[in-house]
Each structure stands twice: as structure tokens, then as C-alpha cells.
Amino acid sequence: MGITDVHAHVFPRDVRAPGGAAPWPRLEVDGAETGRLMIGNDVFRRVTSTLWDVPARLAELDALGVDLQVVSPVPVTLDVPGDVAAEVGYHRLLNEGIAEIVAQAPDRLVGLGAVPMQDVDAALAELEHLVGDLGLAGVEIGASVRGRELDDPYLRPFFAAAAELGALVFVHPLGGGDGAIRRTGQPYDFGLGMLTDTAMAASALVFGGVLDACPELQVLLAHGCGTFAWAFPRLSRGSSLGGDSSSGDHEQLIRRLWVDTLVFEPEHLGLLARRFGADHVLVGSDHPFIPGQLEGARDLVAAAVRLGALSDEQGAGVLNGNARALLELGPKSRIVRG
């Protein structure tokens, strides 16, 4: 059985800040196999050619038994400094580059784009362009938007438009969690900040009324939805004390969310299956950034089956069928068959 990976990133080779002056993320290719993600004069991350080179990526996917991969922007590109017009220009280049990457292997890659969420009108225009004109399957957004939580009324038109367009919304934490916890640096950013930030995003969608208001909205959350699966019973109980703008049917609402398997522990997949439904748990690897996750995806799911956290049938769905079902949703299939 092949694997479908819904959490992977790309960076188009020629994306630059409009005018070339802003310290926005860019790729510097050093050779056939290596490069650097730069922010201004600083090295943000050293990378390999699978981040931008489609033949190199496909060779790796073939070796690992991955049939289909959903590729999205590197999260650091989602919120860049500057005025709205400049961010619109940057995201337009980014989206066009991702569309070109997907076009090289449309039966193997599904693309998500980026929109300037700081300005909802600009975000709506770019969302329509990347779905309608570029043929991307949806968009990746941060777990919050410059101090606004995802249930902020200002952002509601974006979610309504995504639902209407059938655009998948992939929620990914930015940085180390953007102030979600009181301590920064490692291991706190990666180990707690990103997970807390993602749980805050899910809480806003569920308890803030977004899912109720947009019943057709399809949302995928990275990193197993962070700490949300563990915190949900307490959140649901706490909602009786106030702050709940939802219909109150929390158990059903959270089963509208889709989550990836990037939790590093097979037993945890059982709780994800219990909270969100086993058919809403999908392989996610953060490829090519976290070593061993795509290589180990099959073993992670197999271990969960051995432990009784998943049944054989559920494990097969996590590896491939669940993601295929998600990608088939909307006004047109997000999968191109070769």
C-alpha cells in the first residue's frame, strides 16, 4: 500500500521579495543538492534539493513508497513584514512557484498556497486566484494572525470563502508558537510552543463558532492538532463557564477537523482516532525538515496497530485512504490522476 503525506513543504527557487530589498525568506542554492533558506543576511535553515527540485523529491518519494504528497509553503513565508501590497506581491510569486512545482508532477503532488491574512480583502482575492486560476487545492495559514485568533470576526469572511470554494485550509504554527507559552528557545518552542499554538487555533475554530458558521469548511491541523486532543475534555467542561460561541455539540464539531500523525508516539494515534475519528487522521511528515518522519510513517502506524491503538483497517486508512477522501472533497477533486 502506498502512502499519502499531507504535511510537506516546498520553496520555489526563484521567489524573491518584490524589488529585492525586504528581508523576506528566499532560497540560495549552493549546489546540486544543498542550499540555504535566508532571511536578510541570516541563514534561517540549511536545506537539501528536495525542497525545490521536483525530480529529487520524486526520487525520494519513490524510494519511500509515497504515492501522493500535499506540498505547502515553508511556514516562515506565511507572514512577512511590510505593507499589504508588498506581501500580496510576495505571495503571488510564491503561489505561482508552487503551482509550477505541482505542474511538473500533477499525479504525485497537490499544492497549497499562501495568502496575506493581515488584510482579509487581499486574502480573499489571492485565495480566489490560487484556487481558481492556479489550480491549487487550498491554503496554509498560521495558528493566529498578528494577534488575532482564528475566531476573530475580521477573519470570518476568509473562512466562509474557503468553504464556498472548497479550498482546504491547513493550519500550521508559526515560529516557535508566537507567544503561546511563556518560555522561548529550544526545546520549548518545538516541544510546547508549536503544540500549544495549534491547540489554541483548534479551540478558536470549535468554541469560537467558526465551524458552526462554515459547515462546509475543511480544516487540517498540523502536528496532530498539538495538545488539543488531551485538553479537549477540560476545554469542553470549561466552556460551560463562558466563552463558548459554538452550537455546544463539541464532540461532533471536533470530528469535522482533520489532523496529521506528526506526534512521534504510536500510542498517541489512538487518542487522535478517538477524538477526531480514525478516518480523520492522516500521515504528515513535515518533509523534508524533520529527519526520519516520512521514512518512519509506515512503522509508526504499524506500531499503533500492534499496540491496539488502531485496527488494521484504520491503519490502512491513515496511511492512504483518509487523505484521499479529504482530497476528493470540494467542488472538484484535488487529485489529478495520471
Secondary structure, 3 states (H helix, E strand, C coil): CCEEEEEEEECCCCCCCCCCCCCCEEEEECCCCEEEEEECCEEEEEEEHHHCCHHHHHHHHHHHCEEEEEEEECHHHCCCCCCHHHHHHHHHHHHHHHHHHHHCCCCCEEEEECCCCCCHHHHHHHHHHHHHHCCCCEEEEECCECCECCCCHHHHHHHHHHHHHCCEEEEECCCCCCCCCCCCCCCHHHHHHHHHHHHHHHHHHHHCCHHHHCCCCCEEECHHHCCHHHHHHHHHHHHHHCCCCCCCCHHHHHCCEEEECCCCCHHHHHHHHHHHCHHHEECCCCECCCCCCCCCHHHHHHHHHHCCCCCHHHHHHHHHHHHHHHHCCCCCCCCCCC
